[in-house]
Amino acid sequence: MSPGDLDRFRKCLALAERGATAGERAAAYAAAERISASAGMTLAKAKEKLWPAQPHAGQKTFRSRRTYAWAQPAEPVKPVTVEELRRQKAETEAWRKRATAAADRKLRKHLAEEEAYRAQQRAMQAERDREWAQSRGL
């Protein structure tokens, strides 16, 4: 029986069980018999193919289902150890020291450049002051 026939057979049986009227249920049952006969099976064999025999009371049955990554159980959480916390703290402190040292170097460079600029401006102003004083005859 093809998957399409199996699907139609399942739907006919569902309608035969839960149809609204007796005529509807009888027609669905007759259609299910025709589908099983076209596949060369009896109605009982087709039902068995659709729903395999139920396991005994003590048995468990497992149906294979396609599982998705999001449907998998999550891995148990591993607790963080004291050693791991200490290692993380040491890494953070080392990073902070490197960042502070880089900031200090940058600041010292900037202050040195600024001081050089100020010295240059003072020298230029002193030269202008001398020129002014000479032009006044002082």
C-alpha positions as CSV (number, residue, x, y, z in Angstrom):
1,M,0.0,0.0,0.0
2,S,1.5,3.4,-1.0
3,P,1.8,6.2,1.5
4,G,-1.0,8.0,-0.2
5,D,-3.3,5.0,0.0
6,L,-2.3,4.5,3.6
7,D,-3.2,8.1,4.4
8,R,-6.6,7.8,2.6
9,F,-7.2,4.5,4.4
10,R,-6.5,6.1,7.8
11,K,-8.9,9.0,7.0
12,C,-11.6,6.6,5.9
13,L,-11.3,4.6,9.2
14,A,-11.4,7.8,11.2
15,L,-14.6,8.9,9.4
16,A,-16.1,5.4,9.9
17,E,-15.6,5.7,13.6
18,R,-16.6,9.3,14.1
19,G,-18.9,10.1,11.2
20,A,-21.9,12.4,11.9
21,T,-24.5,10.0,10.5
22,A,-24.9,6.2,10.2
23,G,-24.8,6.5,6.3
24,E,-21.6,8.6,6.4
25,R,-20.0,6.0,8.7
26,A,-21.1,3.1,6.4
27,A,-19.8,4.8,3.3
28,A,-16.5,5.5,4.9
29,Y,-16.2,1.8,6.0
30,A,-17.0,0.7,2.5
31,A,-14.3,3.0,1.1
32,A,-11.8,1.7,3.6
33,E,-12.6,-1.9,2.4
34,R,-12.2,-0.9,-1.2
35,I,-8.8,0.7,-0.5
36,S,-7.5,-2.4,1.3
37,A,-8.9,-4.7,-1.4
38,S,-7.1,-2.6,-4.1
39,A,-3.9,-3.2,-2.2
40,G,-4.6,-7.0,-2.1
41,M,-5.2,-7.0,1.7
42,T,-8.1,-7.7,3.9
43,L,-9.4,-5.0,6.1
44,A,-7.8,-6.6,9.2
45,K,-4.4,-6.8,7.5
46,A,-4.6,-3.2,6.4
47,K,-5.5,-2.1,9.9
48,E,-2.5,-4.1,11.2
49,K,-0.2,-2.4,8.7
50,L,-1.6,1.0,9.8
51,W,-1.5,0.3,13.5
52,P,1.0,-2.5,14.4
53,A,0.0,-4.9,17.2
54,Q,0.1,-3.2,20.5
55,P,2.8,-4.3,22.9
56,H,1.9,-6.4,25.9
57,A,1.2,-4.6,29.2
58,G,4.8,-4.8,30.5
59,Q,6.5,-3.8,27.2
60,K,7.4,-0.4,26.2
61,T,7.4,0.7,22.6
62,F,9.6,3.3,21.0
63,R,8.6,5.0,17.8
64,S,11.5,6.4,15.8
65,R,10.9,10.1,15.3
66,R,13.1,12.6,13.5
67,T,14.6,14.8,16.2
68,Y,15.7,18.4,15.8
69,A,18.6,20.1,17.5
70,W,16.2,22.3,19.5
71,A,14.2,19.3,20.6
72,Q,17.2,17.6,22.2
73,P,17.6,17.7,25.9
74,A,20.1,20.4,27.0
75,E,23.4,19.3,28.4
76,P,23.5,19.5,32.2
77,V,25.0,22.7,33.5
78,K,28.5,22.3,34.8
79,P,29.2,24.2,38.0
80,V,31.9,26.8,37.9
81,T,34.8,25.8,40.1
82,V,36.8,28.1,42.4
83,E,39.9,27.5,40.2
84,E,38.0,28.6,37.1
85,L,36.8,31.8,38.9
86,R,40.3,32.6,40.0
87,R,41.6,32.0,36.5
88,Q,38.9,34.3,35.1
89,K,39.7,37.0,37.7
90,A,43.4,36.8,36.9
91,E,42.7,37.2,33.1
92,T,40.5,40.2,33.8
93,E,43.1,41.8,36.0
94,A,45.9,41.2,33.4
95,W,43.7,42.8,30.7
96,R,43.0,45.8,32.9
97,K,46.7,46.3,33.6
98,R,47.5,46.1,29.9
99,A,44.7,48.6,29.1
100,T,45.8,51.0,31.8
101,A,49.4,50.8,30.7
102,A,48.4,51.5,27.1
103,A,46.2,54.5,28.2
104,D,49.1,55.8,30.3
105,R,51.5,55.6,27.4
106,K,49.0,57.4,25.2
107,L,48.5,60.1,27.8
108,R,52.3,60.6,28.3
109,K,52.8,60.9,24.5
110,H,49.9,63.4,24.3
111,L,51.2,65.5,27.2
112,A,54.7,65.5,25.7
113,E,53.4,66.7,22.4
114,E,51.3,69.4,24.1
115,E,54.3,70.6,26.1
116,A,56.4,70.8,23.0
117,Y,53.7,72.8,21.3
118,R,53.5,75.2,24.2
119,A,57.3,75.6,24.3
120,Q,57.3,76.4,20.6
121,Q,54.5,79.0,21.1
122,R,56.4,80.6,24.0
123,A,59.6,80.8,21.9
124,M,57.6,82.4,19.0
125,Q,56.0,84.9,21.4
126,A,59.4,85.8,23.0
127,E,60.7,86.5,19.5
128,R,57.8,88.7,18.7
129,D,58.2,90.5,22.1
130,R,61.9,91.2,21.3
131,E,61.0,92.5,17.8
132,W,58.4,94.8,19.3
133,A,60.8,96.0,21.9
134,Q,63.5,96.8,19.3
135,S,61.0,98.6,17.1
136,R,60.1,100.8,20.1
137,G,63.7,101.4,20.9
138,L,63.6,100.0,24.3
